[in-house]
Amino acid sequence: QVQLVESGGGLVQPGGSLRLSCAASGLAFQIYTMSWYRQAPGKQRELVASIGSGGNTNYADSVRGRFTIARDNAKNTVFLQVDGLKPEDTAVYYCRADRPWDRIYYWGQGTQVTVSS
């Protein structure tokens, strides 16, 4: 059974940083595209960043230059380093694993990030 478990969220002041982690199990992690999404209250879930099996990365314009996605295939974990946080970054951050050969994907349960002074 596939499980994605996020951690690392919390309350930070504007300009602060966090490191989000997503530990995966039950899948061949190294071949999956891993992504971070976020959903703010009253808004649709949106893609923040993704990293392919080969390490290629993609970022939303709103976070490029402030967020960094990385993966450790030996630990079946994907990270999201979030720097220069703004109040508008407040959201639940979700990890997602996409199977490369079809449209099947899996979600984690989410971790809350709140940016406030």
ABEGO torsion letter per residue (X at the ends): XBBBBBBGBEBBBBGBBBBBBBBBBGBBAAABBBBBBBBBBGBBBBBABBBBAAGBBBBBAAABGABBBBBBAAAGBBBBBBBGBBAAABBBBBBBBBBAABABBBBBAEBBBBBBX
